[in-house]
Amino acid sequence: MNSLHQPPLEVVILAAGKGKRMFSDTPKVLHKVAGRPLLQHVVDTALSLEASAVHVVIGHEAQQIEDCLQKTPVLWAMQAEQLGTGHAVAQAMPHVHDKSIVLVLYGDVPLIQADTLQALVALAHSGGLAILTLNSKDPSGLGRIIRDASGRAIAIVEEKDANTQQRKITETNTGILAVQASHLQHWLGQLKNDNAQGEYYLTDIVALAVLQGVDVATQIVDDELEVLGVNNKVQLAQLERHYQGRVALQLLESGVTLADPSRIDVRGELLCGRDVEIDINCIFEGKVAIGNRVRIGPNVCIKNAIIGDDSVIHANSHVDGVTIGAACAVGPFARLRPGTVLNTGSKIGNFVETKKAIIGHGSKVSHLSYVGDATIGRDVNIGAGTITCNYDGVNKYETLIEDNVFVGSNTALVAPVTIGENATIGAGSTITGDVPGRHLAIARGRQRNIEGWEKPVKK
């Protein structure tokens, strides 16, 4: 976003608060919306602005926050005592270049949009102070924007310090602002804490800017939830539904059919082809790519998966870390675990679990089976109740089933074992050794019928 003629942008994110009203041992900024911590949302948005540096001010449970975002390229600043927003920003300023534009964000305001911030930063490039404001339906608890007779913003008054007339003002402060670092550094040193809270308010820099003849520009945001800070679980749930509604609208506009747009949760990245149908109560996590003409049944959970064209995921199935080819069928009530690969036209039926299993073209595992650490060839039929016994309590072993094998119901394949091409396994067998191709393997005890047997009777 920075050109060669513009000062660099640095972002300061305030994330030091305790969040007492969350009633949780988890720091407020680590509570999640759409599967990501609140703070992660804000950091990701800041990074999308191509800022030269992102500074995060932490205090309460600082180590836990650092650990959670350890792979994120941010600079940490410590606020040991929570003495107000002005004091918090001051903790990051020693690491900010004097020539930078500073954008101040909040770790509990996750839905702020990049285009909103780009417009705000553009206002600050003129050399003044740019603040983001909101016309609130219910301004209670929020700082009010005070304007002079000509309409210029001249101050922000916190509600606890506002008089009766000022409390009637509906234009409120979001707390988000952009300003030249040199101005900000100077004003932070002049802040006083003679207010109802005994804190150093960042908002007081507006009055200092006016006093020193620095222009104060305002940008009004329309979406109240875009700038809502999370202070309790009610607001957290409110933002979750708002976020999911936004995602659902994008999916609908791109041509995806949603049975009920209010009953879908996307907790990551979801890419859909043409004519995709998604039923109710589906959850998508991580990176999910869905091909053309795919149908997803109700109550399905899909995580980090690729689903090929014309495949169907039936109701109540879990798909995690899986690649599914074209024209496959999964479920209902199937669980596909990481490392599973379904090739074209294969089928995983109801109450089947797979793990690190490669299922060949046209092969079927239709009922009540477990297939783990296995490679299955083309056109194989796995009978109901079949399991691969892949674990001896210490090590995992592999099962290889070649093309056109028929495995009868209620079979245990004790790995390591290879079943040759066109072999048949009789139902109820426990297979402990390799089966050559075109052989029939039966491994079960001989049946005995005892004449005249009488069942025990309770006394």
C-alpha positions as CSV (number, residue, x, y, z in Angstrom):
1,M,0.0,0.0,0.0
2,N,3.0,2.3,0.4
3,S,4.5,4.1,-2.6
4,L,8.0,5.4,-2.9
5,H,6.7,8.9,-2.0
6,Q,4.7,7.9,1.1
7,P,6.0,7.4,4.6
8,P,6.1,3.7,5.8
9,L,3.2,2.4,7.7
10,E,3.6,0.8,11.1
11,V,0.7,-0.7,13.0
12,V,0.3,-0.8,16.8
13,I,-2.3,-3.3,18.1
14,L,-3.4,-3.0,21.7
15,A,-3.9,-6.4,23.3
16,A,-2.9,-6.1,27.0
17,G,-6.3,-6.1,28.6
18,K,-7.6,-8.8,31.0
19,G,-11.1,-9.2,29.6
20,K,-12.7,-9.8,33.0
21,R,-16.2,-9.9,31.6
22,M,-15.3,-13.0,29.5
23,F,-15.2,-15.0,32.8
24,S,-12.5,-17.2,31.3
25,D,-8.9,-18.2,32.0
26,T,-8.2,-17.6,28.3
27,P,-6.9,-14.0,27.5
28,K,-9.7,-12.1,25.8
29,V,-7.8,-11.6,22.5
30,L,-7.3,-15.4,22.2
31,H,-11.0,-16.2,22.2
32,K,-12.0,-17.2,18.7
33,V,-14.2,-16.0,15.9
34,A,-14.4,-18.4,12.9
35,G,-11.8,-20.6,14.4
36,R,-9.1,-18.0,14.7
37,P,-8.2,-15.9,17.8
38,L,-9.5,-12.3,17.8
39,L,-6.0,-11.0,17.8
40,Q,-5.0,-13.2,14.8
41,H,-7.8,-11.6,12.7
42,V,-6.5,-8.1,13.5
43,V,-2.9,-9.1,12.8
44,D,-3.8,-10.7,9.5
45,T,-5.6,-7.6,8.4
46,A,-2.7,-5.4,9.5
47,L,-0.2,-7.6,7.5
48,S,-2.5,-7.3,4.4
49,L,-1.8,-3.6,4.5
50,E,1.9,-4.3,3.7
51,A,2.9,-2.5,6.9
52,S,6.7,-2.3,7.5
53,A,6.1,-3.4,11.1
54,V,3.3,-4.7,13.2
55,H,3.7,-4.0,17.0
56,V,1.5,-5.9,19.5
57,V,1.2,-4.4,23.0
58,I,0.6,-7.2,25.5
59,G,0.4,-7.5,29.3
60,H,-2.1,-9.9,30.8
61,E,-1.0,-13.5,30.1
62,A,1.6,-12.2,27.7
63,Q,3.5,-15.4,27.3
64,Q,0.3,-17.3,26.4
65,I,-0.4,-14.7,23.7
66,E,3.1,-14.9,22.3
67,D,3.0,-18.7,22.2
68,C,-0.3,-18.6,20.3
69,L,1.1,-16.2,17.7
70,Q,4.7,-17.4,17.7
71,K,4.7,-18.0,13.9
72,T,3.3,-14.6,13.1
73,P,5.7,-11.8,12.1
74,V,5.0,-9.3,14.8
75,L,7.0,-7.2,17.3
76,W,6.0,-7.5,20.9
77,A,5.8,-4.6,23.4
78,M,5.0,-5.1,27.1
79,Q,2.6,-3.0,29.1
80,A,3.2,-4.2,32.7
81,E,0.5,-2.0,34.2
82,Q,-2.7,-1.2,32.4
83,L,-2.8,2.6,32.7
84,G,-4.9,3.4,29.7
85,T,-4.8,3.3,25.9
86,G,-2.4,6.2,25.7
87,H,0.0,4.5,28.0
88,A,-0.3,1.3,26.0
89,V,0.6,2.9,22.7
90,A,3.5,4.6,24.4
91,Q,5.1,1.2,25.1
92,A,5.4,0.5,21.4
93,M,6.7,3.9,20.3
94,P,10.4,3.4,21.1
95,H,10.4,0.8,18.3
96,V,8.5,3.0,15.8
97,H,10.4,5.1,13.2
98,D,9.7,8.9,13.5
99,K,8.9,9.1,9.8
100,S,6.2,6.4,9.8
101,I,2.5,6.7,9.8
102,V,1.2,4.9,12.9
103,L,-2.1,3.0,12.6
104,V,-3.6,2.1,16.0
105,L,-5.8,-1.0,16.2
106,Y,-7.3,-3.2,18.9
107,G,-6.8,-6.9,19.5
108,D,-10.5,-7.4,20.4
109,V,-11.9,-5.7,17.2
110,P,-11.6,-8.6,14.8
111,L,-13.8,-7.7,11.9
112,I,-12.2,-4.4,10.9
113,Q,-11.7,-4.4,7.1
114,A,-8.6,-3.6,5.2
115,D,-10.3,-1.2,2.8
116,T,-11.6,0.8,5.7
117,L,-8.1,1.1,7.1
118,Q,-6.5,2.0,3.8
119,A,-8.9,4.9,3.4
120,L,-8.1,6.1,7.0
121,V,-4.4,5.9,6.4
122,A,-4.8,7.8,3.2
123,L,-6.3,10.7,5.2
124,A,-3.3,10.7,7.6
125,H,-0.8,11.1,4.7
126,S,-1.8,14.8,4.5
127,G,0.1,15.2,7.8
128,G,-2.8,15.4,10.2
129,L,-4.6,13.0,12.5
130,A,-7.2,10.7,11.1
131,I,-9.8,9.1,13.3
132,L,-12.4,6.5,12.6
133,T,-15.9,7.3,13.9
134,L,-19.3,5.6,14.0
135,N,-22.9,6.9,14.1
136,S,-24.1,4.6,16.9
137,K,-27.7,3.5,17.4
138,D,-26.9,3.1,21.1
139,P,-23.8,5.2,22.0
140,S,-23.9,4.4,25.7
141,G,-20.5,3.5,27.1
142,L,-18.7,5.0,24.1
143,G,-16.6,8.2,23.7
144,R,-18.4,11.0,21.9
145,I,-17.0,13.0,19.0
146,I,-17.2,16.7,19.9
147,R,-17.4,19.1,16.9
148,D,-17.2,22.9,16.7
149,A,-19.8,25.1,14.9
150,S,-18.1,24.5,11.6
151,G,-18.3,20.7,12.0
152,R,-14.7,20.1,12.6
153,A,-13.8,17.4,15.2
154,I,-12.1,19.1,18.1
155,A,-12.2,16.5,20.9
156,I,-13.3,13.1,22.1
157,V,-15.0,12.8,25.5
158,E,-15.3,9.5,27.3
159,E,-18.9,8.9,28.6
160,K,-17.8,8.8,32.2
161,D,-16.4,12.4,31.7
162,A,-19.2,13.7,29.4
163,N,-21.9,16.1,30.5
164,T,-25.6,15.6,29.9
165,Q,-25.5,17.4,26.5
166,Q,-22.5,15.6,25.3
167,R,-24.1,12.2,26.1
168,K,-26.8,12.9,23.6
169,I,-24.3,12.9,20.8
170,T,-24.5,9.7,18.7
171,E,-21.3,10.0,16.7
172,T,-18.8,7.9,18.7
173,N,-15.2,7.0,18.7
174,T,-14.0,3.6,17.5
175,G,-10.5,4.1,19.0
176,I,-8.9,3.4,15.6
177,L,-6.7,6.2,14.3
178,A,-3.8,7.0,12.0
179,V,-1.2,9.7,12.5
180,Q,2.4,10.6,11.9
181,A,4.7,9.0,14.4
182,S,6.4,12.3,15.3
183,H,3.1,13.9,16.2
184,L,2.0,10.9,18.2
185,Q,5.2,10.7,20.1
186,H,5.0,14.3,21.1
187,W,1.3,14.2,22.2
188,L,1.7,11.0,24.2
189,G,4.2,12.8,26.4
190,Q,1.6,15.5,27.1
191,L,-1.2,13.2,28.2
192,K,-2.6,13.5,31.8
193,N,-4.6,11.1,33.8
194,D,-6.9,13.6,35.6
195,N,-10.1,11.9,34.6
196,A,-12.7,9.6,36.2
197,Q,-10.7,6.4,35.4
198,G,-7.3,7.9,36.4
199,E,-5.9,6.7,33.0
200,Y,-4.0,8.1,30.1
201,Y,-6.5,8.3,27.3
202,L,-5.3,8.0,23.7
203,T,-8.4,10.0,22.7
204,D,-7.0,13.1,24.4
205,I,-4.6,13.5,21.5
206,V,-7.5,14.9,19.4
207,A,-7.7,18.0,21.7
208,L,-3.9,18.3,21.6
209,A,-3.9,18.2,17.8
210,V,-6.5,21.0,17.6
211,L,-4.6,23.0,20.2
212,Q,-1.5,22.8,18.1
213,G,-3.2,23.5,14.8
214,V,-2.9,20.0,13.4
215,D,-5.8,19.0,11.1
216,V,-8.2,16.3,12.5
217,A,-9.9,14.3,9.7
218,T,-12.7,11.9,10.4
219,Q,-13.9,8.8,8.5
220,I,-17.3,7.4,9.4
221,V,-17.8,3.6,9.2
222,D,-21.3,2.3,8.4
223,D,-21.1,-1.2,9.8
224,E,-21.3,-1.1,13.6
225,L,-20.2,-4.7,13.9
226,E,-17.0,-4.0,11.9
227,V,-15.7,-1.9,14.7
228,L,-17.3,-3.7,17.7
229,G,-14.9,-4.7,20.4
230,V,-15.5,-8.0,22.2
231,N,-16.0,-7.6,25.9
232,N,-18.2,-10.6,26.7
233,K,-19.4,-13.9,25.3
234,V,-22.6,-12.3,24.0
235,Q,-20.6,-9.9,21.8
236,L,-18.3,-12.8,20.8
237,A,-21.3,-14.8,19.6
238,Q,-22.7,-11.8,17.8
239,L,-19.5,-11.2,15.8
240,E,-19.3,-15.0,15.0
241,R,-22.7,-14.9,13.4
242,H,-22.0,-11.6,11.6
243,Y,-18.8,-13.0,10.2
244,Q,-20.5,-16.2,9.1
245,G,-23.3,-14.2,7.5
246,R,-20.7,-12.3,5.5
247,V,-19.1,-15.5,4.3
248,A,-22.4,-17.1,3.4
249,L,-23.3,-14.0,1.4
250,Q,-20.0,-14.3,-0.5
251,L,-20.7,-18.0,-1.2
252,L,-24.2,-17.3,-2.5
253,E,-23.0,-14.5,-4.7
254,S,-20.4,-16.8,-6.2
255,G,-23.1,-19.4,-7.1
256,V,-23.0,-21.8,-4.2
257,T,-26.4,-23.2,-3.1
258,L,-26.8,-23.0,0.7
259,A,-29.9,-24.8,2.1
260,D,-29.9,-22.2,4.9
261,P,-27.3,-19.4,4.9
262,S,-27.7,-18.9,8.6
263,R,-26.5,-22.5,9.3
264,I,-23.0,-22.8,7.9
265,D,-19.7,-22.2,9.6
266,V,-16.5,-21.5,7.7
267,R,-13.4,-21.5,10.0
268,G,-10.7,-21.0,7.4
269,E,-10.7,-20.8,3.6
270,L,-13.4,-22.4,1.5
271,L,-13.1,-22.5,-2.3
272,C,-16.1,-23.8,-4.3
273,G,-16.5,-24.7,-8.0
274,R,-19.8,-24.4,-9.9
275,D,-23.1,-25.8,-8.9
276,V,-22.0,-26.8,-5.4
277,E,-24.8,-27.6,-2.9
278,I,-24.3,-27.4,0.8
279,D,-27.0,-28.5,3.2
280,I,-27.5,-27.3,6.8
281,N,-25.1,-27.3,9.8
282,C,-21.9,-27.9,7.8
283,I,-18.6,-26.8,9.2
284,F,-15.5,-26.1,7.1
285,E,-12.1,-25.7,8.8
286,G,-8.6,-25.0,7.5
287,K,-8.3,-25.0,3.7
288,V,-11.1,-26.7,1.8
289,A,-11.3,-26.9,-1.9
290,I,-14.6,-28.2,-3.5
291,G,-14.9,-29.1,-7.2
292,N,-17.9,-28.7,-9.5
293,R,-21.3,-30.2,-8.9
294,V,-20.3,-31.5,-5.4
295,R,-23.1,-32.1,-2.9
296,I,-22.5,-31.8,0.8
297,G,-25.2,-33.3,3.1
298,P,-26.3,-32.0,6.4
299,N,-24.2,-32.0,9.6
300,V,-20.9,-32.6,7.8
301,C,-17.5,-31.5,9.1
302,I,-14.7,-31.0,6.5
303,K,-11.2,-29.9,7.4
304,N,-8.2,-29.4,5.2
305,A,-9.6,-31.4,2.3
306,I,-9.8,-31.5,-1.5
307,I,-13.1,-32.8,-3.0
308,G,-13.2,-33.6,-6.7
309,D,-16.0,-32.9,-9.2
310,D,-19.4,-34.8,-8.9
311,S,-18.6,-36.3,-5.5
312,V,-21.1,-36.6,-2.7
313,I,-20.5,-36.3,1.0
314,H,-23.6,-37.7,2.8
315,A,-25.0,-36.6,6.1
316,N,-23.1,-36.6,9.4
317,S,-19.7,-37.4,7.9
318,H,-16.3,-36.2,9.1
319,V,-13.6,-35.5,6.5
320,D,-10.2,-34.4,7.8
321,G,-6.9,-34.1,5.9
322,V,-8.3,-36.1,2.9
323,T,-8.1,-35.9,-0.9
324,I,-11.3,-37.1,-2.6
325,G,-11.3,-37.7,-6.3
326,A,-14.1,-37.3,-8.8
327,A,-17.5,-39.0,-8.6
328,C,-16.8,-40.5,-5.1
329,A,-19.4,-41.1,-2.4
330,V,-18.8,-40.8,1.3
331,G,-21.1,-41.6,4.2
332,P,-23.5,-41.2,5.8
333,F,-21.8,-41.4,9.2
334,A,-18.3,-41.9,7.7
335,R,-15.1,-40.7,9.3
336,L,-12.1,-40.1,6.9
337,R,-9.0,-39.3,8.9
338,P,-5.7,-37.6,7.7
339,G,-3.8,-39.3,4.9
340,T,-6.9,-40.9,3.2
341,V,-7.0,-40.7,-0.6
342,L,-10.1,-41.7,-2.5
343,N,-9.5,-42.3,-6.2
344,T,-12.2,-41.7,-8.9
345,G,-15.5,-43.5,-8.4
346,S,-14.6,-45.0,-5.0
347,K,-17.1,-45.3,-2.2
348,I,-16.8,-45.1,1.6
349,G,-20.1,-46.1,3.2
350,N,-21.9,-45.7,6.5
351,F,-20.0,-46.1,9.8
352,V,-16.7,-46.6,8.0
353,E,-13.4,-45.1,9.3
354,T,-10.3,-44.7,7.3
355,K,-6.8,-43.5,8.2
356,K,-3.8,-43.2,5.9
357,A,-5.7,-45.3,3.4
358,I,-5.4,-45.1,-0.4
359,I,-8.6,-46.4,-2.0
360,G,-8.3,-47.3,-5.7
361,H,-10.6,-46.5,-8.6
362,G,-14.1,-47.9,-8.2
363,S,-13.3,-49.7,-4.9
364,K,-15.9,-49.9,-2.1
365,V,-15.7,-49.9,1.7
366,S,-19.4,-49.8,2.3
367,H,-20.3,-50.7,5.8
368,L,-19.0,-50.8,9.4
369,S,-15.3,-51.2,8.6
370,Y,-12.0,-49.8,9.6
371,V,-9.2,-49.4,7.0
372,G,-5.9,-47.9,8.3
373,D,-2.4,-47.8,6.9
374,A,-3.6,-49.6,3.8
375,T,-3.3,-49.4,0.0
376,I,-6.3,-50.8,-1.9
377,G,-6.2,-51.3,-5.6
378,R,-8.9,-50.9,-8.3
379,D,-12.4,-52.4,-8.1
380,V,-11.9,-54.0,-4.6
381,N,-14.9,-54.8,-2.5
382,I,-14.4,-54.7,1.3
383,G,-17.2,-56.5,3.1
384,A,-19.1,-55.2,6.1
385,G,-17.3,-55.4,9.4
386,T,-13.8,-55.8,7.9
387,I,-10.8,-54.3,9.8
388,T,-7.2,-53.9,9.1
389,C,-5.3,-54.8,12.3
390,N,-2.5,-52.3,11.8
391,Y,-1.2,-51.8,15.3
392,D,0.5,-54.2,17.7
393,G,0.6,-51.8,20.6
394,V,3.9,-50.3,19.6
395,N,4.3,-50.2,15.8
396,K,2.0,-49.6,12.8
397,Y,2.0,-52.0,9.9
398,E,0.7,-51.8,6.3
399,T,-1.9,-53.8,4.4
400,L,-1.7,-54.1,0.6
401,I,-4.8,-55.2,-1.3
402,E,-4.3,-55.5,-5.0
403,D,-6.8,-55.0,-7.8
404,N,-10.2,-56.9,-8.0
405,V,-10.0,-58.4,-4.6
406,F,-13.2,-59.5,-2.8
407,V,-13.0,-59.4,1.0
408,G,-15.9,-61.1,2.7
409,S,-17.7,-59.6,5.7
410,N,-16.3,-59.7,9.3
411,T,-12.7,-60.2,8.2
412,A,-9.6,-59.2,10.1
413,L,-6.5,-58.5,8.1
414,V,-3.6,-58.7,10.4
415,A,-0.8,-56.5,9.0
416,P,1.7,-56.6,7.5
417,V,-0.2,-58.6,4.9
418,T,-0.6,-58.6,1.1
419,I,-3.7,-59.8,-0.7
420,G,-2.9,-60.6,-4.3
421,E,-4.9,-59.6,-7.4
422,N,-8.3,-61.3,-7.9
423,A,-8.0,-63.1,-4.6
424,T,-11.1,-63.8,-2.5
425,I,-11.3,-63.8,1.3
426,G,-14.0,-65.9,2.9
427,A,-16.3,-64.1,5.4
428,G,-15.3,-64.3,9.0
429,S,-11.7,-65.0,8.3
430,T,-8.7,-63.8,10.3
431,I,-5.9,-63.4,7.7
432,T,-2.4,-63.5,9.2
433,G,-0.4,-64.3,6.1
434,D,-0.1,-63.2,2.5
435,V,-2.8,-64.5,0.0
436,P,-1.5,-65.1,-3.5
437,G,-3.5,-63.8,-6.5
438,R,-6.6,-65.7,-7.7
439,H,-6.6,-67.8,-4.4
440,L,-9.5,-68.2,-2.0
441,A,-8.4,-67.7,1.6
442,I,-10.6,-69.0,4.5
443,A,-9.3,-68.8,8.0
444,R,-11.9,-69.7,10.6
445,G,-12.7,-72.5,13.0
446,R,-14.7,-75.5,11.9
447,Q,-18.4,-75.2,12.8
448,R,-19.7,-77.8,15.3
449,N,-23.5,-78.4,15.9
450,I,-24.2,-80.0,19.3
451,E,-27.4,-81.9,19.4
452,G,-29.8,-81.6,22.3
453,W,-28.1,-78.4,23.7
454,E,-30.2,-76.7,26.4
455,K,-29.8,-73.1,27.3
456,P,-29.0,-72.3,31.0
457,V,-32.0,-71.3,33.0
458,K,-32.0,-68.8,35.9
459,K,-32.9,-70.3,39.3
